[in-house]
Amino acid sequence: MNGLPDSLRGALARLSEGLSRRELAERAKAISDGYRSGGTSKPITEAHDALAYALVRMPATYAAVSACLTALTAARPDFAPVSIVDAGAGPGTAAWAAAGTFSSLSDILLLDTNAALTELARTLVAGDARLSHAGVRLGDVRQSLANAPTSDLVIASYLIGELEERQRTELADLMWERTGDTLLVVETGTPAGYRRIIELRAQLIAKGAHVLAPCPHDGACPLVAPDWCHFAQRLPRSRDHLKVKDAEVPFEDEKFSYVALSRVPAEARASRVLAPPRVGKAAVAAKLCTPQGVLSAEIARRDKPAYAQARRWRWGDAVSGDFVD
Ligand SMILES: C[S@@+](CC[C@H](N)C(=O)[O-])C[C@H]1O[C@@H](n2cnc3c(N)ncnc32)[C@H](O)[C@@H]1O
């Protein structure tokens, strides 16, 4: 579980001091109702909308992006990006997650078209030594990227779902052009989010990209509808989060789909755990995506070391070994 860093949590708490939780909850609800009916972040027009969005969504998107960054660094342990672009940064979530993962970062650029979110992103980065020098630019991401230098790492977190198909295709090419090393694209873990990911993945593999994660291969995705590739991060909800989200359950599961594409091939290609494994007395059963395709592996208890290892597998983990159906 990747929780928000203290400086970010503190800054959000300070910004919400004295504000009505009911008002923030109503704003957050209006925003998420808009998203649920296929909308975008355009209804976020005021500072309090942006804050409500950040309070409700940042813990989850931060956890998802951090999990993706952990997966891509497992595939490329030597990757130490100096520069990053957070495309469609919103409150700056992906930049914060990247700063928490890579101490090498010094050149940080946030791009977004929403004025209220951009202003919030500026306020938040100003309070953290690792991010205070970040550039925060307001404008359409395609225009901003066209004028931006190449970066070691480009991240688009929950952005491409806000674009029409043609814009998405254009943006994918542009992001890849501006990627010096690795591009990470994260989407909601729905069939539609997954579809956007595999379309972008195929488009950029055709341009020479290599998949670092989650796939252990650069071939077509072997999953067949209605199945889709997605992962989850469970995160606890703070008291404030419960209030603003108007929720009762003290945790949430953020489902996400992603692809990390690189100009440099992965050092090792591990298989990926595609669902929560079932741990039984006789065996661990796990759905795996392997270089040879998707299979249901059974790791029998009689193979003690392998069974002990498989008991610790979690959905989304990269795992090594020769697996059979
Ligand atoms: C769902 S939010 C995600 C924010 C942030 N990346 C995160 O993961 O929490 C989508 C963001 O994309 C931005 N966006 C949508 N279309 C854009 C465009 N054409 N140019 C720049 N930003 C855009 C929105 O303003 C919004 O901040």
The ligand as a Tripos MOL2 file, in Angstrom:
@<TRIPOS>MOLECULE
LIG
   27    29     1     0     0
SMALL
NO_CHARGES

@<TRIPOS>ATOM
      1 C1         -8.9390   12.1980  -14.1440 C.3       1 LIG1
      2 S1         -7.8950   13.5700  -14.0560 S.3       1 LIG1
      3 C2         -6.3660   12.7920  -13.5770 C.3       1 LIG1
      4 C3         -5.4590   13.7030  -12.8530 C.3       1 LIG1
      5 C4         -4.1510   13.1030  -12.3800 C.3       1 LIG1
      6 N1         -3.3070   12.7150  -13.4830 N.3       1 LIG1
      7 C5         -4.3870   11.9160  -11.4720 C.2       1 LIG1
      8 O1         -4.0300   10.8070  -11.8350 O.co2     1 LIG1
      9 O2         -4.9140   12.1000  -10.3720 O.co2     1 LIG1
     10 C6         -7.5930   13.9490  -15.7550 C.3       1 LIG1
     11 C7         -6.7650   15.1890  -15.9330 C.3       1 LIG1
     12 O3         -6.4720   15.3510  -17.3150 O.3       1 LIG1
     13 C8         -6.5940   16.7130  -17.6460 C.3       1 LIG1
     14 N2         -6.8290   16.8440  -19.0950 N.ar      1 LIG1
     15 C9         -7.8610   16.3540  -19.8240 C.ar      1 LIG1
     16 N3         -7.7280   16.7010  -21.1250 N.ar      1 LIG1
     17 C10        -6.5770   17.4200  -21.2110 C.ar      1 LIG1
     18 C11        -5.8970   18.0450  -22.2670 C.ar      1 LIG1
     19 N4         -6.3700   17.9950  -23.5150 N.pl3     1 LIG1
     20 N5         -4.7580   18.7030  -22.0000 N.ar      1 LIG1
     21 C12        -4.2680   18.7490  -20.7310 C.ar      1 LIG1
     22 N6         -4.8670   18.1560  -19.6830 N.ar      1 LIG1
     23 C13        -6.0070   17.5000  -19.9050 C.ar      1 LIG1
     24 C14        -7.7700   17.1810  -16.8160 C.3       1 LIG1
     25 O4         -7.8030   18.5830  -16.6900 O.3       1 LIG1
     26 C15        -7.5110   16.4610  -15.5050 C.3       1 LIG1
     27 O5         -6.7050   17.2000  -14.6470 O.3       1 LIG1
@<TRIPOS>BOND
     1     1     2 1
     2     2     3 1
     3     2    10 1
     4     3     4 1
     5     4     5 1
     6     5     6 1
     7     5     7 1
     8     7     8 2
     9     7     9 1
    10    10    11 1
    11    11    12 1
    12    11    26 1
    13    12    13 1
    14    13    14 1
    15    13    24 1
    16    14    15 ar
    17    14    23 ar
    18    15    16 ar
    19    16    17 ar
    20    17    18 ar
    21    17    23 ar
    22    18    19 1
    23    18    20 ar
    24    20    21 ar
    25    21    22 ar
    26    22    23 ar
    27    24    25 1
    28    24    26 1
    29    26    27 1
@<TRIPOS>SUBSTRUCTURE
     1 LIG1         1 GROUP 0 **** ****
